[in-house]
Amino acid sequence: MAKGKNVLTTGDVAKICHVAPRTVSKWFDNGQLRGYRIPGSKDRRIPVNELVRFMKVHNMPTTELAVGKIRVLIADSNVNTSSALADILRSKADYEVQNVGSNFETGSVIQKFSPHVLLVSLLAEGIDAAAVCKGIRENEDLRTIKIIALVNNLSDAESTALLQKGFDGYVSYSADPVEVIKRIEEAIAIIY
């Protein structure tokens, strides 16, 4: 599988699972394997995280699924905080990490870096986390990116509102690095 590929064709899935493409189509058509159809076409697309879920449910080995390193983009205007978090994610989880400090940089780097996860600060100056989230959710090619908000303290109502806006989760700035890694892995459904 090519680096940065977050969505697979039925042919890609067939090679990974060692089955015929028609078998993958049947899994898709009967709802066992979730994904979407290309508009105006019968072609199917399966997000990588959905394939991982499907393979784990059916006790299929995931060794053929060469996702490479998990790519994480940190969007935060506080360079010290984001650099420290990036260093921790690189050393403790062996993630590929990049940092950005503005809305413009976030959009530009997402296109090139193709992250699996975006950690975005709700307190960052120059970054409108809600607008970034909305832009990603509205773009067909970016929808598989998991978005986790970096927060201080949230009430139950605030956390519910955050999830309703399209965020996949949130984690506190003061969280233990193990908790941050756990949230990332839960969001992308990769369990080691």
Biotite code that builds the C-alpha atoms (Angstrom):
import biotite.structure as struc

atoms = struc.array([
    struc.Atom([0.000, 0.000, 0.000], chain_id="A", res_id=1, res_name="MET", atom_name="CA", element="C"),
    struc.Atom([1.350, 3.425, -0.934], chain_id="A", res_id=2, res_name="ALA", atom_name="CA", element="C"),
    struc.Atom([2.431, 5.824, 1.819], chain_id="A", res_id=3, res_name="LYS", atom_name="CA", element="C"),
    struc.Atom([-0.315, 8.260, 2.645], chain_id="A", res_id=4, res_name="GLY", atom_name="CA", element="C"),
    struc.Atom([-3.093, 6.095, 1.261], chain_id="A", res_id=5, res_name="LYS", atom_name="CA", element="C"),
    struc.Atom([-5.988, 6.219, 3.717], chain_id="A", res_id=6, res_name="ASN", atom_name="CA", element="C"),
    struc.Atom([-8.618, 4.743, 1.387], chain_id="A", res_id=7, res_name="VAL", atom_name="CA", element="C"),
    struc.Atom([-8.361, 1.463, -0.500], chain_id="A", res_id=8, res_name="LEU", atom_name="CA", element="C"),
    struc.Atom([-9.969, -0.011, -3.613], chain_id="A", res_id=9, res_name="THR", atom_name="CA", element="C"),
    struc.Atom([-11.594, -3.449, -3.569], chain_id="A", res_id=10, res_name="THR", atom_name="CA", element="C"),
    struc.Atom([-8.530, -4.701, -5.453], chain_id="A", res_id=11, res_name="GLY", atom_name="CA", element="C"),
    struc.Atom([-6.223, -3.358, -2.725], chain_id="A", res_id=12, res_name="ASP", atom_name="CA", element="C"),
    struc.Atom([-8.331, -5.039, -0.040], chain_id="A", res_id=13, res_name="VAL", atom_name="CA", element="C"),
    struc.Atom([-8.423, -8.302, -1.997], chain_id="A", res_id=14, res_name="ALA", atom_name="CA", element="C"),
    struc.Atom([-4.606, -8.407, -2.155], chain_id="A", res_id=15, res_name="LYS", atom_name="CA", element="C"),
    struc.Atom([-4.272, -7.635, 1.557], chain_id="A", res_id=16, res_name="ILE", atom_name="CA", element="C"),
    struc.Atom([-6.849, -10.288, 2.558], chain_id="A", res_id=17, res_name="CYS", atom_name="CA", element="C"),
    struc.Atom([-5.756, -12.872, -0.062], chain_id="A", res_id=18, res_name="HIS", atom_name="CA", element="C"),
    struc.Atom([-9.223, -13.164, -1.597], chain_id="A", res_id=19, res_name="VAL", atom_name="CA", element="C"),
    struc.Atom([-10.808, -12.364, -4.948], chain_id="A", res_id=20, res_name="ALA", atom_name="CA", element="C"),
    struc.Atom([-12.013, -8.792, -5.560], chain_id="A", res_id=21, res_name="PRO", atom_name="CA", element="C"),
    struc.Atom([-15.552, -10.182, -5.943], chain_id="A", res_id=22, res_name="ARG", atom_name="CA", element="C"),
    struc.Atom([-15.383, -11.476, -2.349], chain_id="A", res_id=23, res_name="THR", atom_name="CA", element="C"),
    struc.Atom([-14.521, -7.974, -1.129], chain_id="A", res_id=24, res_name="VAL", atom_name="CA", element="C"),
    struc.Atom([-17.458, -6.601, -3.142], chain_id="A", res_id=25, res_name="SER", atom_name="CA", element="C"),
    struc.Atom([-19.781, -9.102, -1.440], chain_id="A", res_id=26, res_name="LYS", atom_name="CA", element="C"),
    struc.Atom([-18.480, -8.103, 2.003], chain_id="A", res_id=27, res_name="TRP", atom_name="CA", element="C"),
    struc.Atom([-19.118, -4.466, 1.075], chain_id="A", res_id=28, res_name="PHE", atom_name="CA", element="C"),
    struc.Atom([-22.559, -5.070, -0.449], chain_id="A", res_id=29, res_name="ASP", atom_name="CA", element="C"),
    struc.Atom([-23.860, -7.081, 2.526], chain_id="A", res_id=30, res_name="ASN", atom_name="CA", element="C"),
    struc.Atom([-22.628, -4.447, 5.004], chain_id="A", res_id=31, res_name="GLY", atom_name="CA", element="C"),
    struc.Atom([-19.839, -6.425, 6.664], chain_id="A", res_id=32, res_name="GLN", atom_name="CA", element="C"),
    struc.Atom([-17.159, -4.080, 5.304], chain_id="A", res_id=33, res_name="LEU", atom_name="CA", element="C"),
    struc.Atom([-18.105, -0.403, 5.407], chain_id="A", res_id=34, res_name="ARG", atom_name="CA", element="C"),
    struc.Atom([-17.005, 2.263, 2.999], chain_id="A", res_id=35, res_name="GLY", atom_name="CA", element="C"),
    struc.Atom([-18.518, 4.332, 0.218], chain_id="A", res_id=36, res_name="TYR", atom_name="CA", element="C"),
    struc.Atom([-19.154, 4.305, -3.514], chain_id="A", res_id=37, res_name="ARG", atom_name="CA", element="C"),
    struc.Atom([-17.576, 6.781, -5.894], chain_id="A", res_id=38, res_name="ILE", atom_name="CA", element="C"),
    struc.Atom([-20.373, 9.101, -7.105], chain_id="A", res_id=39, res_name="PRO", atom_name="CA", element="C"),
    struc.Atom([-21.498, 8.238, -10.637], chain_id="A", res_id=40, res_name="GLY", atom_name="CA", element="C"),
    struc.Atom([-19.699, 4.900, -10.509], chain_id="A", res_id=41, res_name="SER", atom_name="CA", element="C"),
    struc.Atom([-20.061, 1.429, -9.061], chain_id="A", res_id=42, res_name="LYS", atom_name="CA", element="C"),
    struc.Atom([-16.514, 1.577, -7.665], chain_id="A", res_id=43, res_name="ASP", atom_name="CA", element="C"),
    struc.Atom([-16.187, 1.088, -3.925], chain_id="A", res_id=44, res_name="ARG", atom_name="CA", element="C"),
    struc.Atom([-13.685, 2.626, -1.505], chain_id="A", res_id=45, res_name="ARG", atom_name="CA", element="C"),
    struc.Atom([-12.813, 1.281, 1.928], chain_id="A", res_id=46, res_name="ILE", atom_name="CA", element="C"),
    struc.Atom([-11.074, 3.443, 4.569], chain_id="A", res_id=47, res_name="PRO", atom_name="CA", element="C"),
    struc.Atom([-7.989, 1.748, 6.053], chain_id="A", res_id=48, res_name="VAL", atom_name="CA", element="C"),
    struc.Atom([-9.289, 2.047, 9.616], chain_id="A", res_id=49, res_name="ASN", atom_name="CA", element="C"),
    struc.Atom([-12.500, 0.253, 8.550], chain_id="A", res_id=50, res_name="GLU", atom_name="CA", element="C"),
    struc.Atom([-10.462, -2.561, 6.994], chain_id="A", res_id=51, res_name="LEU", atom_name="CA", element="C"),
    struc.Atom([-8.438, -2.914, 10.212], chain_id="A", res_id=52, res_name="VAL", atom_name="CA", element="C"),
    struc.Atom([-11.700, -3.135, 12.221], chain_id="A", res_id=53, res_name="ARG", atom_name="CA", element="C"),
    struc.Atom([-13.117, -5.732, 9.816], chain_id="A", res_id=54, res_name="PHE", atom_name="CA", element="C"),
    struc.Atom([-9.946, -7.842, 9.904], chain_id="A", res_id=55, res_name="MET", atom_name="CA", element="C"),
    struc.Atom([-9.818, -7.822, 13.712], chain_id="A", res_id=56, res_name="LYS", atom_name="CA", element="C"),
    struc.Atom([-13.517, -8.763, 14.014], chain_id="A", res_id=57, res_name="VAL", atom_name="CA", element="C"),
    struc.Atom([-12.927, -11.737, 11.706], chain_id="A", res_id=58, res_name="HIS", atom_name="CA", element="C"),
    struc.Atom([-9.594, -12.743, 13.292], chain_id="A", res_id=59, res_name="ASN", atom_name="CA", element="C"),
    struc.Atom([-7.721, -12.080, 10.071], chain_id="A", res_id=60, res_name="MET", atom_name="CA", element="C"),
    struc.Atom([-3.988, -11.342, 10.339], chain_id="A", res_id=61, res_name="PRO", atom_name="CA", element="C"),
    struc.Atom([-3.192, -7.683, 9.769], chain_id="A", res_id=62, res_name="THR", atom_name="CA", element="C"),
    struc.Atom([0.459, -8.286, 8.911], chain_id="A", res_id=63, res_name="THR", atom_name="CA", element="C"),
    struc.Atom([-0.252, -7.745, 5.194], chain_id="A", res_id=64, res_name="GLU", atom_name="CA", element="C"),
    struc.Atom([-1.627, -4.298, 5.961], chain_id="A", res_id=65, res_name="LEU", atom_name="CA", element="C"),
    struc.Atom([1.500, -2.189, 5.571], chain_id="A", res_id=66, res_name="ALA", atom_name="CA", element="C"),
    struc.Atom([0.273, 1.100, 6.952], chain_id="A", res_id=67, res_name="VAL", atom_name="CA", element="C"),
    struc.Atom([3.774, 2.192, 7.886], chain_id="A", res_id=68, res_name="GLY", atom_name="CA", element="C"),
    struc.Atom([4.165, 4.708, 10.659], chain_id="A", res_id=69, res_name="LYS", atom_name="CA", element="C"),
    struc.Atom([1.140, 6.509, 11.979], chain_id="A", res_id=70, res_name="ILE", atom_name="CA", element="C"),
    struc.Atom([1.263, 10.122, 10.792], chain_id="A", res_id=71, res_name="ARG", atom_name="CA", element="C"),
    struc.Atom([0.165, 12.789, 13.279], chain_id="A", res_id=72, res_name="VAL", atom_name="CA", element="C"),
    struc.Atom([-0.180, 16.500, 12.545], chain_id="A", res_id=73, res_name="LEU", atom_name="CA", element="C"),
    struc.Atom([-0.188, 18.838, 15.556], chain_id="A", res_id=74, res_name="ILE", atom_name="CA", element="C"),
    struc.Atom([-1.865, 22.210, 14.964], chain_id="A", res_id=75, res_name="ALA", atom_name="CA", element="C"),
    struc.Atom([-0.944, 24.560, 17.795], chain_id="A", res_id=76, res_name="ASP", atom_name="CA", element="C"),
    struc.Atom([0.431, 28.106, 17.806], chain_id="A", res_id=77, res_name="SER", atom_name="CA", element="C"),
    struc.Atom([2.391, 27.416, 21.006], chain_id="A", res_id=78, res_name="ASN", atom_name="CA", element="C"),
    struc.Atom([5.643, 26.134, 19.503], chain_id="A", res_id=79, res_name="VAL", atom_name="CA", element="C"),
    struc.Atom([7.096, 24.940, 22.828], chain_id="A", res_id=80, res_name="ASN", atom_name="CA", element="C"),
    struc.Atom([4.035, 22.855, 23.729], chain_id="A", res_id=81, res_name="THR", atom_name="CA", element="C"),
    struc.Atom([3.593, 21.346, 20.275], chain_id="A", res_id=82, res_name="SER", atom_name="CA", element="C"),
    struc.Atom([7.310, 20.568, 19.883], chain_id="A", res_id=83, res_name="SER", atom_name="CA", element="C"),
    struc.Atom([7.402, 18.827, 23.262], chain_id="A", res_id=84, res_name="ALA", atom_name="CA", element="C"),
    struc.Atom([4.324, 16.765, 22.378], chain_id="A", res_id=85, res_name="LEU", atom_name="CA", element="C"),
    struc.Atom([5.797, 15.892, 18.967], chain_id="A", res_id=86, res_name="ALA", atom_name="CA", element="C"),
    struc.Atom([9.039, 14.701, 20.584], chain_id="A", res_id=87, res_name="ASP", atom_name="CA", element="C"),
    struc.Atom([7.094, 12.493, 22.992], chain_id="A", res_id=88, res_name="ILE", atom_name="CA", element="C"),
    struc.Atom([4.976, 10.967, 20.197], chain_id="A", res_id=89, res_name="LEU", atom_name="CA", element="C"),
    struc.Atom([8.087, 10.267, 18.114], chain_id="A", res_id=90, res_name="ARG", atom_name="CA", element="C"),
    struc.Atom([10.055, 8.671, 20.959], chain_id="A", res_id=91, res_name="SER", atom_name="CA", element="C"),
    struc.Atom([7.336, 6.769, 22.821], chain_id="A", res_id=92, res_name="LYS", atom_name="CA", element="C"),
    struc.Atom([5.116, 5.637, 19.904], chain_id="A", res_id=93, res_name="ALA", atom_name="CA", element="C"),
    struc.Atom([7.423, 5.969, 16.881], chain_id="A", res_id=94, res_name="ASP", atom_name="CA", element="C"),
    struc.Atom([4.876, 8.165, 15.079], chain_id="A", res_id=95, res_name="TYR", atom_name="CA", element="C"),
    struc.Atom([5.775, 10.386, 12.153], chain_id="A", res_id=96, res_name="GLU", atom_name="CA", element="C"),
    struc.Atom([4.875, 13.870, 13.435], chain_id="A", res_id=97, res_name="VAL", atom_name="CA", element="C"),
    struc.Atom([4.723, 17.369, 11.954], chain_id="A", res_id=98, res_name="GLN", atom_name="CA", element="C"),
    struc.Atom([3.758, 20.653, 13.606], chain_id="A", res_id=99, res_name="ASN", atom_name="CA", element="C"),
    struc.Atom([1.888, 23.648, 12.196], chain_id="A", res_id=100, res_name="VAL", atom_name="CA", element="C"),
    struc.Atom([0.925, 26.982, 13.732], chain_id="A", res_id=101, res_name="GLY", atom_name="CA", element="C"),
    struc.Atom([-1.875, 28.476, 11.605], chain_id="A", res_id=102, res_name="SER", atom_name="CA", element="C"),
    struc.Atom([-5.018, 27.613, 9.630], chain_id="A", res_id=103, res_name="ASN", atom_name="CA", element="C"),
    struc.Atom([-3.167, 28.144, 6.351], chain_id="A", res_id=104, res_name="PHE", atom_name="CA", element="C"),
    struc.Atom([-0.269, 25.887, 7.357], chain_id="A", res_id=105, res_name="GLU", atom_name="CA", element="C"),
    struc.Atom([-2.716, 23.235, 8.557], chain_id="A", res_id=106, res_name="THR", atom_name="CA", element="C"),
    struc.Atom([-4.499, 23.094, 5.199], chain_id="A", res_id=107, res_name="GLY", atom_name="CA", element="C"),
    struc.Atom([-1.279, 23.103, 3.225], chain_id="A", res_id=108, res_name="SER", atom_name="CA", element="C"),
    struc.Atom([0.471, 20.417, 5.268], chain_id="A", res_id=109, res_name="VAL", atom_name="CA", element="C"),
    struc.Atom([-2.603, 18.147, 5.391], chain_id="A", res_id=110, res_name="ILE", atom_name="CA", element="C"),
    struc.Atom([-2.517, 17.916, 1.592], chain_id="A", res_id=111, res_name="GLN", atom_name="CA", element="C"),
    struc.Atom([1.177, 16.935, 1.503], chain_id="A", res_id=112, res_name="LYS", atom_name="CA", element="C"),
    struc.Atom([1.620, 14.964, 4.740], chain_id="A", res_id=113, res_name="PHE", atom_name="CA", element="C"),
    struc.Atom([-1.706, 13.080, 4.632], chain_id="A", res_id=114, res_name="SER", atom_name="CA", element="C"),
    struc.Atom([-1.957, 12.530, 8.405], chain_id="A", res_id=115, res_name="PRO", atom_name="CA", element="C"),
    struc.Atom([-3.974, 9.746, 9.975], chain_id="A", res_id=116, res_name="HIS", atom_name="CA", element="C"),
    struc.Atom([-4.659, 12.002, 12.968], chain_id="A", res_id=117, res_name="VAL", atom_name="CA", element="C"),
    struc.Atom([-4.856, 15.764, 13.481], chain_id="A", res_id=118, res_name="LEU", atom_name="CA", element="C"),
    struc.Atom([-4.305, 16.995, 17.046], chain_id="A", res_id=119, res_name="LEU", atom_name="CA", element="C"),
    struc.Atom([-5.645, 20.548, 17.054], chain_id="A", res_id=120, res_name="VAL", atom_name="CA", element="C"),
    struc.Atom([-5.519, 23.025, 19.926], chain_id="A", res_id=121, res_name="SER", atom_name="CA", element="C"),
    struc.Atom([-8.752, 24.763, 20.845], chain_id="A", res_id=122, res_name="LEU", atom_name="CA", element="C"),
    struc.Atom([-6.711, 27.548, 22.475], chain_id="A", res_id=123, res_name="LEU", atom_name="CA", element="C"),
    struc.Atom([-4.284, 28.263, 19.631], chain_id="A", res_id=124, res_name="ALA", atom_name="CA", element="C"),
    struc.Atom([-4.023, 31.774, 18.254], chain_id="A", res_id=125, res_name="GLU", atom_name="CA", element="C"),
    struc.Atom([-4.358, 31.798, 14.472], chain_id="A", res_id=126, res_name="GLY", atom_name="CA", element="C"),
    struc.Atom([-6.052, 28.390, 14.348], chain_id="A", res_id=127, res_name="ILE", atom_name="CA", element="C"),
    struc.Atom([-9.835, 28.101, 14.189], chain_id="A", res_id=128, res_name="ASP", atom_name="CA", element="C"),
    struc.Atom([-10.199, 24.459, 15.232], chain_id="A", res_id=129, res_name="ALA", atom_name="CA", element="C"),
    struc.Atom([-13.911, 24.348, 14.399], chain_id="A", res_id=130, res_name="ALA", atom_name="CA", element="C"),
    struc.Atom([-13.304, 25.726, 10.883], chain_id="A", res_id=131, res_name="ALA", atom_name="CA", element="C"),
    struc.Atom([-10.440, 23.273, 10.301], chain_id="A", res_id=132, res_name="VAL", atom_name="CA", element="C"),
    struc.Atom([-12.645, 20.385, 11.451], chain_id="A", res_id=133, res_name="CYS", atom_name="CA", element="C"),
    struc.Atom([-15.525, 21.505, 9.228], chain_id="A", res_id=134, res_name="LYS", atom_name="CA", element="C"),
    struc.Atom([-13.217, 21.857, 6.215], chain_id="A", res_id=135, res_name="GLY", atom_name="CA", element="C"),
    struc.Atom([-11.853, 18.344, 6.676], chain_id="A", res_id=136, res_name="ILE", atom_name="CA", element="C"),
    struc.Atom([-15.300, 16.804, 7.151], chain_id="A", res_id=137, res_name="ARG", atom_name="CA", element="C"),
    struc.Atom([-16.595, 18.501, 3.992], chain_id="A", res_id=138, res_name="GLU", atom_name="CA", element="C"),
    struc.Atom([-13.692, 17.272, 1.827], chain_id="A", res_id=139, res_name="ASN", atom_name="CA", element="C"),
    struc.Atom([-14.251, 13.756, 0.438], chain_id="A", res_id=140, res_name="GLU", atom_name="CA", element="C"),
    struc.Atom([-10.506, 13.068, 0.232], chain_id="A", res_id=141, res_name="ASP", atom_name="CA", element="C"),
    struc.Atom([-9.827, 14.078, 3.847], chain_id="A", res_id=142, res_name="LEU", atom_name="CA", element="C"),
    struc.Atom([-12.767, 12.531, 5.711], chain_id="A", res_id=143, res_name="ARG", atom_name="CA", element="C"),
    struc.Atom([-10.736, 9.597, 7.008], chain_id="A", res_id=144, res_name="THR", atom_name="CA", element="C"),
    struc.Atom([-8.479, 11.930, 9.036], chain_id="A", res_id=145, res_name="ILE", atom_name="CA", element="C"),
    struc.Atom([-9.288, 11.578, 12.721], chain_id="A", res_id=146, res_name="LYS", atom_name="CA", element="C"),
    struc.Atom([-9.475, 14.899, 14.551], chain_id="A", res_id=147, res_name="ILE", atom_name="CA", element="C"),
    struc.Atom([-8.666, 15.076, 18.252], chain_id="A", res_id=148, res_name="ILE", atom_name="CA", element="C"),
    struc.Atom([-8.996, 18.377, 20.093], chain_id="A", res_id=149, res_name="ALA", atom_name="CA", element="C"),
    struc.Atom([-6.336, 19.445, 22.592], chain_id="A", res_id=150, res_name="LEU", atom_name="CA", element="C"),
    struc.Atom([-8.256, 21.031, 25.476], chain_id="A", res_id=151, res_name="VAL", atom_name="CA", element="C"),
    struc.Atom([-7.861, 22.261, 29.032], chain_id="A", res_id=152, res_name="ASN", atom_name="CA", element="C"),
    struc.Atom([-11.071, 21.440, 30.876], chain_id="A", res_id=153, res_name="ASN", atom_name="CA", element="C"),
    struc.Atom([-14.431, 20.704, 29.273], chain_id="A", res_id=154, res_name="LEU", atom_name="CA", element="C"),
    struc.Atom([-17.866, 20.402, 30.793], chain_id="A", res_id=155, res_name="SER", atom_name="CA", element="C"),
    struc.Atom([-20.080, 17.521, 29.682], chain_id="A", res_id=156, res_name="ASP", atom_name="CA", element="C"),
    struc.Atom([-22.064, 19.906, 27.468], chain_id="A", res_id=157, res_name="ALA", atom_name="CA", element="C"),
    struc.Atom([-18.879, 21.256, 25.866], chain_id="A", res_id=158, res_name="GLU", atom_name="CA", element="C"),
    struc.Atom([-17.508, 17.786, 25.177], chain_id="A", res_id=159, res_name="SER", atom_name="CA", element="C"),
    struc.Atom([-20.820, 16.706, 23.608], chain_id="A", res_id=160, res_name="THR", atom_name="CA", element="C"),
    struc.Atom([-20.874, 19.842, 21.443], chain_id="A", res_id=161, res_name="ALA", atom_name="CA", element="C"),
    struc.Atom([-17.301, 19.143, 20.331], chain_id="A", res_id=162, res_name="LEU", atom_name="CA", element="C"),
    struc.Atom([-18.199, 15.636, 19.161], chain_id="A", res_id=163, res_name="LEU", atom_name="CA", element="C"),
    struc.Atom([-21.306, 16.952, 17.379], chain_id="A", res_id=164, res_name="GLN", atom_name="CA", element="C"),
    struc.Atom([-19.126, 19.392, 15.418], chain_id="A", res_id=165, res_name="LYS", atom_name="CA", element="C"),
    struc.Atom([-17.218, 16.461, 13.905], chain_id="A", res_id=166, res_name="GLY", atom_name="CA", element="C"),
    struc.Atom([-14.293, 15.951, 16.258], chain_id="A", res_id=167, res_name="PHE", atom_name="CA", element="C"),
    struc.Atom([-13.459, 12.303, 16.922], chain_id="A", res_id=168, res_name="ASP", atom_name="CA", element="C"),
    struc.Atom([-12.381, 12.955, 20.491], chain_id="A", res_id=169, res_name="GLY", atom_name="CA", element="C"),
    struc.Atom([-10.406, 15.193, 22.787], chain_id="A", res_id=170, res_name="TYR", atom_name="CA", element="C"),
    struc.Atom([-7.522, 14.962, 25.198], chain_id="A", res_id=171, res_name="VAL", atom_name="CA", element="C"),
    struc.Atom([-6.248, 17.316, 27.871], chain_id="A", res_id=172, res_name="SER", atom_name="CA", element="C"),
    struc.Atom([-2.997, 19.232, 27.441], chain_id="A", res_id=173, res_name="TYR", atom_name="CA", element="C"),
    struc.Atom([-2.000, 17.910, 30.850], chain_id="A", res_id=174, res_name="SER", atom_name="CA", element="C"),
    struc.Atom([-2.710, 14.272, 29.965], chain_id="A", res_id=175, res_name="ALA", atom_name="CA", element="C"),
    struc.Atom([-0.028, 11.669, 30.434], chain_id="A", res_id=176, res_name="ASP", atom_name="CA", element="C"),
    struc.Atom([1.734, 10.819, 27.125], chain_id="A", res_id=177, res_name="PRO", atom_name="CA", element="C"),
    struc.Atom([0.392, 7.269, 27.378], chain_id="A", res_id=178, res_name="VAL", atom_name="CA", element="C"),
    struc.Atom([-3.155, 8.692, 27.449], chain_id="A", res_id=179, res_name="GLU", atom_name="CA", element="C"),
    struc.Atom([-2.486, 10.818, 24.349], chain_id="A", res_id=180, res_name="VAL", atom_name="CA", element="C"),
    struc.Atom([-1.138, 7.770, 22.482], chain_id="A", res_id=181, res_name="ILE", atom_name="CA", element="C"),
    struc.Atom([-4.121, 5.708, 23.652], chain_id="A", res_id=182, res_name="LYS", atom_name="CA", element="C"),
    struc.Atom([-6.543, 8.348, 22.308], chain_id="A", res_id=183, res_name="ARG", atom_name="CA", element="C"),
    struc.Atom([-4.750, 8.422, 18.958], chain_id="A", res_id=184, res_name="ILE", atom_name="CA", element="C"),
    struc.Atom([-4.824, 4.640, 18.625], chain_id="A", res_id=185, res_name="GLU", atom_name="CA", element="C"),
    struc.Atom([-8.480, 4.445, 19.687], chain_id="A", res_id=186, res_name="GLU", atom_name="CA", element="C"),
    struc.Atom([-9.375, 7.069, 17.091], chain_id="A", res_id=187, res_name="ALA", atom_name="CA", element="C"),
    struc.Atom([-7.723, 5.196, 14.259], chain_id="A", res_id=188, res_name="ILE", atom_name="CA", element="C"),
    struc.Atom([-8.804, 1.768, 15.559], chain_id="A", res_id=189, res_name="ALA", atom_name="CA", element="C"),
    struc.Atom([-5.307, 0.288, 15.666], chain_id="A", res_id=190, res_name="ILE", atom_name="CA", element="C"),
    struc.Atom([-4.844, -1.825, 18.742], chain_id="A", res_id=191, res_name="ILE", atom_name="CA", element="C"),
    struc.Atom([-1.485, -3.368, 19.503], chain_id="A", res_id=192, res_name="TYR", atom_name="CA", element="C"),
])
